[in-house]
Amino acid sequence: MAVAVNLDKMEKLPDECRFFDVNEWWYFPNRWAVRLLYPLPVSANQLTILALMLGVTAAAFYISNVEHALVWGALFLYGKLFLDNVDGNLARLRGEESRFGRFLDSFSDFTVVVLVYGAIAFRLAQGSPDPDFIWTLALLALVSGLLQCSYWVFYYVSYTRQVGSYAQNHTNESITEEDRQAVASGEVSGAVYFLQSFHNVAYGWQDALIAALDRISRRMAGYRESDAHRERWVADKTFLGWMGPLCVCTNTMALIVFSLLDQLEIFLYLVLVSGNSYLLALQVWRILRFKKLSTHSN
């Protein structure tokens, strides 16, 4: 007998709060996969670990000399990308969201991104007359890709917390005295504390930079601490929709496509030049848009 489930529960946002998100294009089979997995004894965290393994395997293919290595790398990378979304869908549907799952997911993402970019640099450097340039290009693209993703996460989490969903994520994940006491009392496991500590090392500097950019942008936009301005700044669905291409999902899909085309160096330039230009242009437009909306509402 088929298990009846309300698949709307797997979404991060309630229907009335959703906006166009280009990343949904990469996840069209999600509902079928979640419906299949829901009654099975497979946890969301197990899917996250499997996604990590697929990502590590993809990186191994990128540095290998096997036939069609880039095709295999792209296929395994898509598997990682797909499961990386399905795990959260399944956790929300079952009501199993947790801080452990949240930090395990970020650990998986960071590990795979670093390994894959490193593998790309290694592969390109082997046939380059200037390997030092390739490694520098890859490093700059890696940092750029991480910051672009953190930009997306910062504003997405700000919005989801304002509307009361996606409560396991915070824009600032710094370890507090309350966190330490929770670990000491056994309320929070040591594994969660370790993963949160790793998150702060890997992402803390990024979160701080994006938060600083946001503060500067608010000042430039004439933002005032009022309910109207807070709503307009955080819940701008038009901005949130245009922000979608900066998500790690779109970045990964672009890598998959350029891997199939055997154009990895072009991908690195795309992230470094086009991605950063798009982010800066989007933030300038956001500031000007906020000023215009505020002027018209006064």
C-alpha positions in Angstrom: 0.0 0.0 0.0 1.3 3.4 -0.9 2.1 5.7 2.0 0.1 9.0 1.8 2.3 11.9 2.6 2.0 15.7 2.3 4.9 16.6 0.1 4.4 20.3 0.7 6.0 19.7 4.1 9.4 19.0 2.4 9.6 22.6 1.2 11.7 25.2 3.2 9.0 27.9 2.8 5.2 27.8 3.1 3.5 28.3 -0.2 2.5 32.0 0.3 6.2 32.9 1.1 7.8 31.2 -1.9 9.4 33.0 -4.8 11.0 32.0 -8.1 14.2 30.1 -7.4 16.3 29.0 -10.4 17.7 26.2 -8.3 14.4 24.4 -8.4 15.3 23.5 -12.0 18.0 21.1 -10.9 15.7 19.3 -8.5 12.7 18.3 -10.7 12.9 14.6 -9.6 12.9 15.4 -5.9 9.3 14.7 -5.2 9.6 11.2 -6.7 12.7 10.4 -4.8 11.3 11.7 -1.5 8.1 9.8 -2.0 10.1 6.6 -2.6 12.4 7.1 0.4 9.9 8.3 2.9 8.7 4.8 4.1 12.2 3.3 3.9 14.6 2.9 6.9 17.0 5.5 5.4 17.7 8.7 7.4 18.4 12.2 6.0 21.8 12.2 7.6 22.7 8.9 5.9 21.8 10.6 2.6 24.1 13.5 3.5 26.9 11.1 4.1 26.2 9.3 0.8 26.2 12.7 -0.9 29.6 13.4 0.6 31.0 10.1 -0.6 29.7 10.8 -4.2 31.3 14.2 -4.1 34.7 12.8 -3.0 34.4 10.2 -5.8 33.7 13.0 -8.3 36.9 14.8 -7.1 38.8 11.5 -7.6 37.6 11.2 -11.2 38.7 14.8 -11.9 42.3 14.0 -11.0 42.2 10.5 -12.7 43.4 9.5 -16.1 40.6 7.0 -16.7 38.6 7.2 -20.0 35.8 9.8 -19.9 37.0 10.9 -16.4 35.2 14.3 -16.7 31.9 12.7 -17.7 32.1 10.3 -14.7 33.1 13.2 -12.4 30.1 15.2 -13.6 27.7 12.3 -13.1 28.9 11.7 -9.5 28.8 15.4 -8.8 25.2 15.6 -9.9 24.5 12.7 -7.6 26.0 14.6 -4.8 24.0 17.7 -5.7 20.7 15.8 -6.0 21.1 14.0 -2.7 22.2 17.2 -1.0 18.8 18.6 -1.6 16.8 15.4 -1.1 18.3 14.9 2.4 16.8 18.2 3.6 13.5 17.5 1.9 13.2 14.1 3.7 14.2 15.6 7.0 11.5 18.3 6.8 8.9 15.9 5.6 9.5 13.6 8.6 10.0 16.4 11.1 13.6 15.3 11.7 15.5 18.6 11.1 18.4 19.0 13.6 21.4 21.1 14.2 23.5 18.0 13.6 22.0 17.6 10.1 22.5 21.3 9.4 26.2 21.3 10.3 26.8 17.9 8.7 25.4 19.3 5.5 27.7 22.3 5.6 30.7 20.0 6.4 29.8 17.9 3.3 29.5 21.0 1.0 32.7 22.6 2.1 34.7 19.3 1.9 33.5 18.5 -1.6 33.9 22.0 -2.9 37.5 22.3 -1.7 38.4 18.8 -3.0 36.7 19.3 -6.4 38.3 22.7 -7.0 41.7 21.3 -5.9 41.2 18.4 -8.3 40.3 20.8 -11.2 43.5 22.8 -10.5 45.6 19.7 -10.4 44.1 18.4 -13.7 44.6 21.7 -15.5 48.0 22.4 -14.1 49.3 19.1 -15.5 49.0 20.3 -19.1 49.6 24.0 -18.5 52.8 25.9 -19.3 52.2 28.0 -16.2 50.8 25.7 -13.4 51.3 28.4 -10.8 48.8 30.6 -12.6 46.3 27.8 -12.8 46.6 27.1 -9.0 46.1 30.8 -8.3 43.1 31.0 -10.7 41.5 28.0 -9.0 42.1 29.4 -5.5 40.6 32.7 -6.4 37.6 31.0 -8.0 37.2 28.8 -5.0 37.1 31.7 -2.6 34.8 33.6 -4.9 32.4 30.6 -5.2 32.4 30.2 -1.4 31.6 33.9 -0.9 28.9 33.9 -3.5 27.2 30.9 -1.8 27.5 32.6 1.6 25.9 35.7 0.2 23.0 33.6 -1.0 22.7 31.7 2.3 22.9 35.0 4.4 19.9 36.6 2.6 17.9 33.3 2.2 18.3 32.4 5.9 17.4 36.0 6.9 14.2 35.7 4.9 13.3 32.2 6.1 13.8 33.1 9.8 11.7 36.2 9.3 8.8 34.2 8.0 9.3 31.5 10.7 10.7 28.5 8.7 14.1 26.8 8.3 14.8 27.4 12.0 17.9 25.2 12.2 20.0 27.8 10.4 21.3 31.1 11.7 23.1 33.9 9.9 25.7 33.8 12.7 26.7 30.4 13.8 29.4 31.5 16.3 29.7 29.2 19.3 28.2 30.9 22.4 28.5 30.2 26.1 25.0 28.7 25.9 26.3 26.3 23.2 29.2 25.2 25.5 26.9 24.7 28.5 24.5 22.6 26.3 27.5 20.3 25.4 28.7 20.2 29.0 25.2 19.2 30.2 24.8 16.6 27.5 21.9 18.4 25.9 23.9 18.8 22.7 26.3 16.1 21.5 30.0 16.5 21.0 29.5 15.7 17.4 27.3 18.7 16.9 29.9 20.9 18.8 32.7 19.6 16.6 30.7 20.2 13.4 29.7 23.7 14.5 33.4 24.4 15.3 34.4 23.3 11.9 31.6 25.4 10.4 33.0 28.5 12.1 36.5 27.8 10.8 35.3 27.1 7.3 32.5 29.7 7.0 32.8 32.1 9.9 35.1 34.5 7.9 32.7 34.4 5.0 29.6 35.1 7.2 31.4 38.1 8.8 32.3 39.5 5.3 28.7 39.2 4.0 27.3 40.6 7.3 29.7 43.6 6.9 28.6 44.1 3.3 25.0 44.0 4.4 25.6 46.7 7.1 27.3 48.9 4.6 24.6 48.4 2.0 21.9 49.2 4.5 23.6 52.5 5.4 24.0 53.4 1.7 20.3 52.5 1.1 19.1 54.8 3.9 17.8 51.8 5.9 16.2 52.6 9.3 15.3 50.2 12.1 11.6 50.0 11.5 9.2 47.2 10.8 8.5 48.6 7.3 12.1 48.9 6.4 13.0 45.5 7.9 10.2 43.9 5.9 11.2 45.6 2.7 14.9 44.8 3.1 14.6 41.1 4.1 11.4 40.0 2.3 12.1 41.5 -1.2 11.1 38.5 -3.3 12.2 40.0 -6.5 15.8 40.4 -5.1 15.6 36.9 -3.6 14.7 35.5 -7.0 17.6 37.2 -8.8 19.9 36.0 -6.1 19.3 32.4 -7.0 22.2 32.0 -9.5 24.7 32.6 -6.7 23.7 29.5 -4.8 26.1 26.6 -4.7 23.6 24.5 -6.6 23.8 26.7 -9.7 27.5 26.9 -9.3 27.7 23.1 -9.2 25.4 22.7 -12.2 27.6 25.1 -14.2 30.6 22.9 -13.3 28.8 19.8 -14.4 28.0 21.4 -17.8 31.5 22.7 -18.3 33.0 19.3 -17.3 30.9 17.6 -20.0 32.2 20.2 -22.4 35.8 19.7 -21.2 36.1 23.5 -20.5 37.1 23.6 -16.8 39.3 26.7 -17.2 36.4 28.6 -18.6 34.4 27.5 -15.6 37.0 29.0 -13.2 36.9 32.3 -15.1 33.1 32.2 -15.0 33.0 31.9 -11.3 35.8 34.5 -10.7 34.7 37.2 -13.2 31.0 36.7 -14.0 30.0 35.5 -10.5 31.7 38.4 -8.6 30.5 40.9 -11.1 26.9 39.6 -10.8 27.1 39.7 -7.0 28.3 43.3 -6.9 25.8 44.5 -9.6 23.0 42.8 -7.7 23.9 44.4 -4.5 24.1 47.9 -6.1 20.7 47.3 -7.7 19.4 46.1 -4.3 20.5 49.4 -2.7 19.0 51.5 -5.4 15.8 49.5 -5.4 15.4 49.9 -1.7 15.8 53.7 -2.0 13.2 53.9 -4.7 10.7 51.7 -2.9 11.2 53.7 0.3 10.8 57.0 -1.4 7.6 55.9 -3.1 6.1 54.6 0.2 6.8 57.8 2.1 
